[in-house]
Amino acid sequence: MQHPELSETHSRYSRQHLFAPIGITGQQKLGAARVAVVGAGALGTVISNHMVRAGVGFTRIIDRDIIEWSNLQRQTLYDEADAAEAKPKALAAAEKLSKVNSQVQIEPMVTDLTAANAERLLRDVDLILDGTDNFATRFLINDVAVLHRLPWIYAGAVASRGMVAPFLPDGPCFRCLFPDDPDHAHGETCDTVGVIGPLTDIVGSLASTLALKCIVGAPIARTLTHLDVWEGRQSTMKLPAKQENCSTCGRRIFSYLHTDRAPETVSLCGRDTIQVTPNTNLTLSLDALAKDVRAVAQSVTQTPFFVRVMIDSFTLTVFSDGRALIQGTSDTGVARSLYARYVGT
């Protein structure tokens, strides 16, 4: 007599069992795999959804942000209740996905990926998946991946255009393709030109397909896929050969990982918000912060995860690790000033 749990597993993944490139053996590999999804926005929600539904045994979801109304246009795991509560994205994603598949482990991490925590959060997985919106974090992911010989899948989306590429331990790294630092890599962002939902669904699905192929051991083409869903165009470009003078995989300089400082300010994609990160490790008392600012704020909202303060035309969302989202300005100087005034130096 077949065990009920085995029968349920077979039924749940039966369509993947029937797909010859995966089959039962590939499904077992998926069940034993550990992945980290960095970012739980538009791309990250699609990727996390596919990983959990496909039966990947462990999925760590890392995200620094909270859900806002503008996210609902394209971030497919969230709803209006999440936005009204301003729930952390990683936590909301994990809650939704735990109802989809209770057979796998999902670990939400409400934090920013930085040089201080990147190795701890990434080195114990088999595959890293990019759901981020900035090059600095991707360079950090690449540093960890090269140092620990981990594969990772790059995915990017802006306006109606997207890119996807695999970076494997024996091949060229992200730096071989994009040698410039993000400070010198200018281009369009969703802040300036927006992004449409169908694009992030497609790019996230392409990245997820590469992830499944990587986990089951299928051959992976070393190509960069570029598409424009509005114009209906798609092309592929062979990745360059591994560069001997590459600062990361060639000369083994991990400049984004081996640094004494975290990025102080980061402009978040899609809205008028600056993230301020302290340069030292902090543990704030949210109770004390809420009490201190109540006299000068129009409103104060406290949750187990953050304190949100409305002062004049600004909204400050402060987390217990000292990180703050300053909404209502795109000026980093203004954001730092508000942080120093109401949170501390």
Secondary structure, 3 states (H helix, E strand, C coil): CCCHHHHHHHHHCHHHHHCCCCHHHHHHHHHHCEEEEECCCHHHHHHHHHHHHHCCCEEEEEECCECCHHHHHCCCCCCHHHHHHCCEHHHHHHHHHHCCCCCCEEEEEECCCCCCCHHHHHCCCCEEEECCCCHHHHHHHHHHHHHCCCCEEEEEEEECEEEEEEECCCCCCHHHHCCCCHHHCCCCCHHHHCECHHHHHHHHHHHHHHHHHHHHCCCCCCEEEEEECCCCEEEEEECCCCCCCCCCCCCCCCCCCCCCCCCCEEECCCCCEEEECCCCCCCCCHHHHHHHHCCCCCEEEECCCEEEEEECCEEEEEECCCCEEEECCCCHHHHHHHHHHHCCC
